């Protein structure tokens, strides 16, 4: 997954970055901006178990990456 170099703010002032999988909403604590819990691969379950990682399924609404 890649992200563009610029961020934008969503309603509520939380930073949003656009990735190849979809937009991701992070946290701005006044000092740094962070995005936590962003999936970098599909979950390795079922047919994906013991295989090389696959890209996560794309999304269109901002994913909350605040955990």
PDB file with one MODEL, atoms N, CA, C and O in Angstrom:
MODEL        1
ATOM      1  N   UNK A   1       0.848  -1.160   0.000  1.00  0.00           N
ATOM      2  CA  UNK A   1       0.000   0.000   0.000  1.00  0.00           C
ATOM      3  C   UNK A   1       0.895   1.223   0.000  1.00  0.00           C
ATOM      4  O   UNK A   1       1.907   1.269   0.699  1.00  0.00           O
ATOM      5  N   UNK A   2       0.519   2.193  -0.776  1.00  0.00           N
ATOM      6  CA  UNK A   2       1.263   3.447  -0.785  1.00  0.00           C
ATOM      7  C   UNK A   2       0.338   4.600  -0.465  1.00  0.00           C
ATOM      8  O   UNK A   2      -0.875   4.505  -0.652  1.00  0.00           O
ATOM      9  N   UNK A   3       0.905   5.673   0.009  1.00  0.00           N
ATOM     10  CA  UNK A   3       0.123   6.861   0.359  1.00  0.00           C
ATOM     11  C   UNK A   3       0.688   8.064  -0.373  1.00  0.00           C
ATOM     12  O   UNK A   3       1.877   8.124  -0.684  1.00  0.00           O
ATOM     13  N   UNK A   4      -0.177   9.008  -0.638  1.00  0.00           N
ATOM     14  CA  UNK A   4       0.288  10.257  -1.219  1.00  0.00           C
ATOM     15  C   UNK A   4       1.020  11.045  -0.142  1.00  0.00           C
ATOM     16  O   UNK A   4       0.836  10.792   1.049  1.00  0.00           O
ATOM     17  N   UNK A   5       1.841  11.990  -0.552  1.00  0.00           N
ATOM     18  CA  UNK A   5       2.661  12.737   0.393  1.00  0.00           C
ATOM     19  C   UNK A   5       1.873  13.784   1.163  1.00  0.00           C
ATOM     20  O   UNK A   5       2.365  14.294   2.170  1.00  0.00           O
ATOM     21  N   UNK A   6       0.684  14.116   0.729  1.00  0.00           N
ATOM     22  CA  UNK A   6      -0.074  15.164   1.404  1.00  0.00           C
ATOM     23  C   UNK A   6      -1.265  14.579   2.141  1.00  0.00           C
ATOM     24  O   UNK A   6      -1.822  13.554   1.748  1.00  0.00           O
ATOM     25  N   UNK A   7      -1.639  15.249   3.209  1.00  0.00           N
ATOM     26  CA  UNK A   7      -2.824  14.861   3.960  1.00  0.00           C
ATOM     27  C   UNK A   7      -3.837  15.983   3.868  1.00  0.00           C
ATOM     28  O   UNK A   7      -3.507  17.115   3.513  1.00  0.00           O
ATOM     29  N   UNK A   8      -5.056  15.656   4.187  1.00  0.00           N
ATOM     30  CA  UNK A   8      -6.115  16.649   4.262  1.00  0.00           C
ATOM     31  C   UNK A   8      -6.832  16.410   5.574  1.00  0.00           C
ATOM     32  O   UNK A   8      -6.648  15.364   6.196  1.00  0.00           O
ATOM     33  N   UNK A   9      -7.631  17.343   6.000  1.00  0.00           N
ATOM     34  CA  UNK A   9      -8.377  17.191   7.247  1.00  0.00           C
ATOM     35  C   UNK A   9      -9.820  16.859   6.938  1.00  0.00           C
ATOM     36  O   UNK A   9     -10.418  17.405   6.011  1.00  0.00           O
ATOM     37  N   UNK A  10     -10.371  15.952   7.732  1.00  0.00           N
ATOM     38  CA  UNK A  10     -11.778  15.611   7.607  1.00  0.00           C
ATOM     39  C   UNK A  10     -12.565  16.459   8.597  1.00  0.00           C
ATOM     40  O   UNK A  10     -11.989  17.245   9.349  1.00  0.00           O
ATOM     41  N   UNK A  11     -13.878  16.294   8.592  1.00  0.00           N
ATOM     42  CA  UNK A  11     -14.699  16.973   9.591  1.00  0.00           C
ATOM     43  C   UNK A  11     -14.191  16.554  10.964  1.00  0.00           C
ATOM     44  O   UNK A  11     -13.947  15.369  11.193  1.00  0.00           O
ATOM     45  N   UNK A  12     -14.032  17.473  11.853  1.00  0.00           N
ATOM     46  CA  UNK A  12     -13.480  17.169  13.165  1.00  0.00           C
ATOM     47  C   UNK A  12     -11.976  17.370  13.220  1.00  0.00           C
ATOM     48  O   UNK A  12     -11.366  17.173  14.271  1.00  0.00           O
ATOM     49  N   UNK A  13     -11.362  17.761  12.098  1.00  0.00           N
ATOM     50  CA  UNK A  13      -9.941  18.069  12.087  1.00  0.00           C
ATOM     51  C   UNK A  13      -9.008  16.885  12.070  1.00  0.00           C
ATOM     52  O   UNK A  13      -7.799  17.066  12.217  1.00  0.00           O
ATOM     53  N   UNK A  14      -9.518  15.670  11.894  1.00  0.00           N
ATOM     54  CA  UNK A  14      -8.644  14.497  11.861  1.00  0.00           C
ATOM     55  C   UNK A  14      -7.998  14.360  10.488  1.00  0.00           C
ATOM     56  O   UNK A  14      -8.676  14.526   9.474  1.00  0.00           O
ATOM     57  N   UNK A  15      -6.688  14.056  10.433  1.00  0.00           N
ATOM     58  CA  UNK A  15      -5.995  13.967   9.146  1.00  0.00           C
ATOM     59  C   UNK A  15      -6.436  12.741   8.346  1.00  0.00           C
ATOM     60  O   UNK A  15      -6.668  11.668   8.902  1.00  0.00           O
ATOM     61  N   UNK A  16      -6.547  12.925   7.039  1.00  0.00           N
ATOM     62  CA  UNK A  16      -6.900  11.837   6.130  1.00  0.00           C
ATOM     63  C   UNK A  16      -5.828  11.766   5.052  1.00  0.00           C
ATOM     64  O   UNK A  16      -5.437  12.786   4.484  1.00  0.00           O
ATOM     65  N   UNK A  17      -5.357  10.556   4.775  1.00  0.00           N
ATOM     66  CA  UNK A  17      -4.396  10.339   3.700  1.00  0.00           C
ATOM     67  C   UNK A  17      -5.021   9.344   2.728  1.00  0.00           C
ATOM     68  O   UNK A  17      -5.696   8.402   3.144  1.00  0.00           O
ATOM     69  N   UNK A  18      -4.796   9.554   1.437  1.00  0.00           N
ATOM     70  CA  UNK A  18      -5.309   8.644   0.420  1.00  0.00           C
ATOM     71  C   UNK A  18      -4.260   7.581   0.124  1.00  0.00           C
ATOM     72  O   UNK A  18      -3.109   7.903  -0.171  1.00  0.00           O
ATOM     73  N   UNK A  19      -4.657   6.314   0.203  1.00  0.00           N
ATOM     74  CA  UNK A  19      -3.773   5.195  -0.117  1.00  0.00           C
ATOM     75  C   UNK A  19      -4.316   4.488  -1.351  1.00  0.00           C
ATOM     76  O   UNK A  19      -5.401   4.818  -1.829  1.00  0.00           O
ATOM     77  N   UNK A  20      -3.576   3.530  -1.863  1.00  0.00           N
ATOM     78  CA  UNK A  20      -4.038   2.774  -3.016  1.00  0.00           C
ATOM     79  C   UNK A  20      -5.239   1.909  -2.670  1.00  0.00           C
ATOM     80  O   UNK A  20      -5.974   1.497  -3.567  1.00  0.00           O
ATOM     81  N   UNK A  21      -5.459   1.620  -1.382  1.00  0.00           N
ATOM     82  CA  UNK A  21      -6.609   0.819  -0.959  1.00  0.00           C
ATOM     83  C   UNK A  21      -7.822   1.665  -0.628  1.00  0.00           C
ATOM     84  O   UNK A  21      -8.948   1.171  -0.673  1.00  0.00           O
ATOM     85  N   UNK A  22      -7.614   2.930  -0.296  1.00  0.00           N
ATOM     86  CA  UNK A  22      -8.704   3.832   0.056  1.00  0.00           C
ATOM     87  C   UNK A  22      -8.239   4.866   1.057  1.00  0.00           C
ATOM     88  O   UNK A  22      -7.102   4.808   1.525  1.00  0.00           O
ATOM     89  N   UNK A  23      -9.112   5.823   1.396  1.00  0.00           N
ATOM     90  CA  UNK A  23      -8.727   6.865   2.351  1.00  0.00           C
ATOM     91  C   UNK A  23      -8.614   6.316   3.774  1.00  0.00           C
ATOM     92  O   UNK A  23      -9.356   5.414   4.163  1.00  0.00           O
ATOM     93  N   UNK A  24      -7.670   6.876   4.546  1.00  0.00           N
ATOM     94  CA  UNK A  24      -7.439   6.442   5.927  1.00  0.00           C
ATOM     95  C   UNK A  24      -7.430   7.673   6.818  1.00  0.00           C
ATOM     96  O   UNK A  24      -6.706   8.632   6.553  1.00  0.00           O
ATOM     97  N   UNK A  25      -8.244   7.647   7.885  1.00  0.00           N
ATOM     98  CA  UNK A  25      -8.360   8.765   8.827  1.00  0.00           C
ATOM     99  C   UNK A  25      -7.523   8.453  10.060  1.00  0.00           C
ATOM    100  O   UNK A  25      -7.699   7.411  10.691  1.00  0.00           O
ATOM    101  N   UNK A  26      -6.615   9.356  10.398  1.00  0.00           N
ATOM    102  CA  UNK A  26      -5.721   9.155  11.533  1.00  0.00           C
ATOM    103  C   UNK A  26      -6.045  10.043  12.713  1.00  0.00           C
ATOM    104  O   UNK A  26      -7.184  10.474  12.893  1.00  0.00           O
ATOM    105  N   UNK A  27      -5.025  10.311  13.517  1.00  0.00           N
ATOM    106  CA  UNK A  27      -5.154  11.095  14.741  1.00  0.00           C
ATOM    107  C   UNK A  27      -4.095  12.195  14.717  1.00  0.00           C
ATOM    108  O   UNK A  27      -2.956  11.958  14.315  1.00  0.00           O
ATOM    109  N   UNK A  28      -4.471  13.386  15.145  1.00  0.00           N
ATOM    110  CA  UNK A  28      -3.530  14.500  15.280  1.00  0.00           C
ATOM    111  C   UNK A  28      -3.568  14.930  16.738  1.00  0.00           C
ATOM    112  O   UNK A  28      -4.567  15.487  17.195  1.00  0.00           O
ATOM    113  N   UNK A  29      -2.471  14.673  17.483  1.00  0.00           N
ATOM    114  CA  UNK A  29      -2.464  15.021  18.910  1.00  0.00           C
ATOM    115  C   UNK A  29      -1.843  16.392  19.161  1.00  0.00           C
ATOM    116  O   UNK A  29      -1.571  16.745  20.308  1.00  0.00           O
ATOM    117  N   UNK A  30      -1.617  17.168  18.101  1.00  0.00           N
ATOM    118  CA  UNK A  30      -1.035  18.491  18.249  1.00  0.00           C
ATOM    119  C   UNK A  30       0.466  18.512  18.063  1.00  0.00           C
ATOM    120  O   UNK A  30       1.045  19.568  17.806  1.00  0.00           O
ATOM    121  N   UNK A  31       1.110  17.353  18.192  1.00  0.00           N
ATOM    122  CA  UNK A  31       2.555  17.251  17.996  1.00  0.00           C
ATOM    123  C   UNK A  31       2.858  16.412  16.751  1.00  0.00           C
ATOM    124  O   UNK A  31       3.648  16.813  15.896  1.00  0.00           O
ATOM    125  N   UNK A  32       2.223  15.255  16.665  1.00  0.00           N
ATOM    126  CA  UNK A  32       2.424  14.367  15.514  1.00  0.00           C
ATOM    127  C   UNK A  32       1.080  13.868  15.000  1.00  0.00           C
ATOM    128  O   UNK A  32       0.084  13.849  15.724  1.00  0.00           O
ATOM    129  N   UNK A  33       1.078  13.469  13.745  1.00  0.00           N
ATOM    130  CA  UNK A  33      -0.078  12.794  13.171  1.00  0.00           C
ATOM    131  C   UNK A  33       0.275  11.318  13.082  1.00  0.00           C
ATOM    132  O   UNK A  33       1.405  10.966  12.743  1.00  0.00           O
ATOM    133  N   UNK A  34      -0.695  10.444  13.388  1.00  0.00           N
ATOM    134  CA  UNK A  34      -0.423   9.011  13.321  1.00  0.00           C
ATOM    135  C   UNK A  34      -1.627   8.268  12.765  1.00  0.00           C
ATOM    136  O   UNK A  34      -2.769   8.715  12.874  1.00  0.00           O
ATOM    137  N   UNK A  35      -1.335   7.122  12.166  1.00  0.00           N
ATOM    138  CA  UNK A  35      -2.349   6.233  11.626  1.00  0.00           C
ATOM    139  C   UNK A  35      -2.029   4.852  12.171  1.00  0.00           C
ATOM    140  O   UNK A  35      -0.992   4.278  11.838  1.00  0.00           O
ATOM    141  N   UNK A  36      -2.917   4.312  13.012  1.00  0.00           N
ATOM    142  CA  UNK A  36      -2.667   3.037  13.692  1.00  0.00           C
ATOM    143  C   UNK A  36      -3.685   1.998  13.249  1.00  0.00           C
ATOM    144  O   UNK A  36      -4.870   2.299  13.101  1.00  0.00           O
ATOM    145  N   UNK A  37      -3.222   0.786  13.040  1.00  0.00           N
ATOM    146  CA  UNK A  37      -4.120  -0.306  12.687  1.00  0.00           C
ATOM    147  C   UNK A  37      -4.505  -0.349  11.219  1.00  0.00           C
ATOM    148  O   UNK A  37      -5.550  -0.900  10.873  1.00  0.00           O
ATOM    149  N   UNK A  38      -3.686   0.220  10.354  1.00  0.00           N
ATOM    150  CA  UNK A  38      -3.976   0.198   8.919  1.00  0.00           C
ATOM    151  C   UNK A  38      -3.622  -1.189   8.374  1.00  0.00           C
ATOM    152  O   UNK A  38      -2.489  -1.638   8.545  1.00  0.00           O
ATOM    153  N   UNK A  39      -4.561  -1.870   7.726  1.00  0.00           N
ATOM    154  CA  UNK A  39      -4.242  -3.197   7.185  1.00  0.00           C
ATOM    155  C   UNK A  39      -3.303  -3.086   5.988  1.00  0.00           C
ATOM    156  O   UNK A  39      -3.573  -2.341   5.046  1.00  0.00           O
ATOM    157  N   UNK A  40      -2.211  -3.821   6.029  1.00  0.00           N
ATOM    158  CA  UNK A  40      -1.270  -3.819   4.910  1.00  0.00           C
ATOM    159  C   UNK A  40      -1.436  -5.064   4.051  1.00  0.00           C
ATOM    160  O   UNK A  40      -0.837  -5.167   2.981  1.00  0.00           O
ATOM    161  N   UNK A  41      -2.251  -6.013   4.517  1.00  0.00           N
ATOM    162  CA  UNK A  41      -2.498  -7.247   3.773  1.00  0.00           C
ATOM    163  C   UNK A  41      -3.843  -7.815   4.207  1.00  0.00           C
ATOM    164  O   UNK A  41      -4.378  -7.457   5.257  1.00  0.00           O
ATOM    165  N   UNK A  42      -4.379  -8.709   3.378  1.00  0.00           N
ATOM    166  CA  UNK A  42      -5.608  -9.412   3.746  1.00  0.00           C
ATOM    167  C   UNK A  42      -5.281 -10.374   4.889  1.00  0.00           C
ATOM    168  O   UNK A  42      -4.152 -10.851   5.001  1.00  0.00           O
ATOM    169  N   UNK A  43      -6.258 -10.652   5.724  1.00  0.00           N
ATOM    170  CA  UNK A  43      -6.046 -11.565   6.853  1.00  0.00           C
ATOM    171  C   UNK A  43      -5.646 -12.951   6.337  1.00  0.00           C
ATOM    172  O   UNK A  43      -6.258 -13.448   5.392  1.00  0.00           O
ATOM    173  N   UNK A  44      -4.626 -13.588   6.943  1.00  0.00           N
ATOM    174  CA  UNK A  44      -4.150 -14.889   6.471  1.00  0.00           C
ATOM    175  C   UNK A  44      -4.996 -16.045   7.000  1.00  0.00           C
ATOM    176  O   UNK A  44      -4.524 -16.853   7.800  1.00  0.00           O
ATOM    177  N   UNK A  45      -6.227 -16.117   6.559  1.00  0.00           N
ATOM    178  CA  UNK A  45      -7.131 -17.180   7.004  1.00  0.00           C
ATOM    179  C   UNK A  45      -7.621 -17.979   5.803  1.00  0.00           C
ATOM    180  O   UNK A  45      -7.573 -17.504   4.668  1.00  0.00           O
ATOM    181  N   UNK A  46      -8.092 -19.190   6.062  1.00  0.00           N
ATOM    182  CA  UNK A  46      -8.630 -20.033   4.994  1.00  0.00           C
ATOM    183  C   UNK A  46      -7.605 -20.298   3.903  1.00  0.00           C
ATOM    184  O   UNK A  46      -6.495 -20.750   4.181  1.00  0.00           O
ATOM    185  N   UNK A  47      -7.980 -20.015   2.660  1.00  0.00           N
ATOM    186  CA  UNK A  47      -7.109 -20.248   1.502  1.00  0.00           C
ATOM    187  C   UNK A  47      -5.820 -19.426   1.547  1.00  0.00           C
ATOM    188  O   UNK A  47      -4.829 -19.792   0.916  1.00  0.00           O
ATOM    189  N   UNK A  48      -5.831 -18.329   2.283  1.00  0.00           N
ATOM    190  CA  UNK A  48      -4.644 -17.464   2.340  1.00  0.00           C
ATOM    191  C   UNK A  48      -3.617 -17.933   3.368  1.00  0.00           C
ATOM    192  O   UNK A  48      -2.500 -17.416   3.409  1.00  0.00           O
ATOM    193  N   UNK A  49      -3.987 -18.905   4.196  1.00  0.00           N
ATOM    194  CA  UNK A  49      -3.075 -19.396   5.226  1.00  0.00           C
ATOM    195  C   UNK A  49      -1.836 -19.992   4.578  1.00  0.00           C
ATOM    196  O   UNK A  49      -1.953 -20.765   3.626  1.00  0.00           O
ATOM    197  N   UNK A  50      -0.672 -19.657   5.064  1.00  0.00           N
ATOM    198  CA  UNK A  50       0.634 -20.156   4.623  1.00  0.00           C
ATOM    199  C   UNK A  50       0.971 -19.738   3.193  1.00  0.00           C
ATOM    200  O   UNK A  50       1.757 -20.408   2.525  1.00  0.00           O
ATOM    201  N   UNK A  51       0.395 -18.660   2.727  1.00  0.00           N
ATOM    202  CA  UNK A  51       0.724 -18.119   1.406  1.00  0.00           C
ATOM    203  C   UNK A  51       1.296 -16.717   1.564  1.00  0.00           C
ATOM    204  O   UNK A  51       1.228 -16.116   2.636  1.00  0.00           O
ATOM    205  N   UNK A  52       1.855 -16.215   0.482  1.00  0.00           N
ATOM    206  CA  UNK A  52       2.366 -14.838   0.493  1.00  0.00           C
ATOM    207  C   UNK A  52       1.204 -13.876   0.737  1.00  0.00           C
ATOM    208  O   UNK A  52       0.086 -14.145   0.298  1.00  0.00           O
ATOM    209  N   UNK A  53       1.442 -12.776   1.420  1.00  0.00           N
ATOM    210  CA  UNK A  53       0.371 -11.813   1.696  1.00  0.00           C
ATOM    211  C   UNK A  53      -0.257 -11.276   0.409  1.00  0.00           C
ATOM    212  O   UNK A  53       0.419 -11.095  -0.604  1.00  0.00           O
ATOM    213  N   UNK A  54      -1.558 -11.028   0.474  1.00  0.00           N
ATOM    214  CA  UNK A  54      -2.281 -10.395  -0.624  1.00  0.00           C
ATOM    215  C   UNK A  54      -2.734  -9.020  -0.161  1.00  0.00           C
ATOM    216  O   UNK A  54      -2.916  -8.781   1.032  1.00  0.00           O
ATOM    217  N   UNK A  55      -2.910  -8.137  -1.104  1.00  0.00           N
ATOM    218  CA  UNK A  55      -3.368  -6.779  -0.776  1.00  0.00           C
ATOM    219  C   UNK A  55      -4.736  -6.839  -0.100  1.00  0.00           C
ATOM    220  O   UNK A  55      -5.540  -7.718  -0.407  1.00  0.00           O
ATOM    221  N   UNK A  56      -5.003  -5.913   0.816  1.00  0.00           N
ATOM    222  CA  UNK A  56      -6.332  -5.891   1.436  1.00  0.00           C
ATOM    223  C   UNK A  56      -7.378  -5.476   0.415  1.00  0.00           C
ATOM    224  O   UNK A  56      -7.061  -4.845  -0.593  1.00  0.00           O
ATOM    225  N   UNK A  57      -8.620  -5.835   0.684  1.00  0.00           N
ATOM    226  CA  UNK A  57      -9.721  -5.425  -0.178  1.00  0.00           C
ATOM    227  C   UNK A  57      -9.857  -3.904  -0.097  1.00  0.00           C
ATOM    228  O   UNK A  57      -9.785  -3.337   0.993  1.00  0.00           O
ATOM    229  N   UNK A  58     -10.049  -3.248  -1.223  1.00  0.00           N
ATOM    230  CA  UNK A  58     -10.148  -1.781  -1.258  1.00  0.00           C
ATOM    231  C   UNK A  58     -11.426  -1.299  -0.574  1.00  0.00           C
ATOM    232  O   UNK A  58     -12.404  -2.039  -0.472  1.00  0.00           O
ATOM    233  N   UNK A  59     -11.403  -0.050  -0.106  1.00  0.00           N
ATOM    234  CA  UNK A  59     -12.565   0.566   0.520  1.00  0.00           C
ATOM    235  C   UNK A  59     -12.727   1.971  -0.035  1.00  0.00           C
ATOM    236  O   UNK A  59     -11.783   2.540  -0.582  1.00  0.00           O
ATOM    237  N   UNK A  60     -13.933   2.534   0.105  1.00  0.00           N
ATOM    238  CA  UNK A  60     -14.184   3.878  -0.438  1.00  0.00           C
ATOM    239  C   UNK A  60     -14.407   4.922   0.658  1.00  0.00           C
ATOM    240  O   UNK A  60     -14.081   6.093   0.460  1.00  0.00           O
ATOM    241  N   UNK A  61     -14.947   4.528   1.789  1.00  0.00           N
ATOM    242  CA  UNK A  61     -15.150   5.443   2.915  1.00  0.00           C
ATOM    243  C   UNK A  61     -13.880   5.472   3.761  1.00  0.00           C
ATOM    244  O   UNK A  61     -13.174   4.465   3.828  1.00  0.00           O
ATOM    245  N   UNK A  62     -13.565   6.601   4.411  1.00  0.00           N
ATOM    246  CA  UNK A  62     -12.351   6.661   5.234  1.00  0.00           C
ATOM    247  C   UNK A  62     -12.326   5.581   6.321  1.00  0.00           C
ATOM    248  O   UNK A  62     -13.294   5.406   7.061  1.00  0.00           O
ATOM    249  N   UNK A  63     -11.219   4.870   6.401  1.00  0.00           N
ATOM    250  CA  UNK A  63     -10.993   3.849   7.417  1.00  0.00           C
ATOM    251  C   UNK A  63     -10.453   4.540   8.659  1.00  0.00           C
ATOM    252  O   UNK A  63      -9.484   5.294   8.566  1.00  0.00           O
ATOM    253  N   UNK A  64     -11.054   4.302   9.821  1.00  0.00           N
ATOM    254  CA  UNK A  64     -10.564   4.896  11.069  1.00  0.00           C
ATOM    255  C   UNK A  64      -9.314   4.151  11.523  1.00  0.00           C
ATOM    256  O   UNK A  64      -9.369   2.957  11.818  1.00  0.00           O
ATOM    257  N   UNK A  65      -8.200   4.852  11.578  1.00  0.00           N
ATOM    258  CA  UNK A  65      -6.924   4.273  12.000  1.00  0.00           C
ATOM    259  C   UNK A  65      -6.486   4.960  13.288  1.00  0.00           C
ATOM    260  O   UNK A  65      -5.438   5.604  13.341  1.00  0.00           O
ATOM    261  N   UNK A  66      -7.304   4.811  14.319  1.00  0.00           N
ATOM    262  CA  UNK A  66      -7.059   5.518  15.579  1.00  0.00           C
ATOM    263  C   UNK A  66      -6.884   4.595  16.772  1.00  0.00           C
ATOM    264  O   UNK A  66      -6.936   5.062  17.910  1.00  0.00           O
ATOM    265  N   UNK A  67      -6.681   3.316  16.558  1.00  0.00           N
ATOM    266  CA  UNK A  67      -6.520   2.409  17.693  1.00  0.00           C
ATOM    267  C   UNK A  67      -5.086   2.133  17.993  1.00  0.00           C
ATOM    268  O   UNK A  67      -4.782   1.385  18.922  1.00  0.00           O
TER     269      UNK A  67
ENDMDL
END
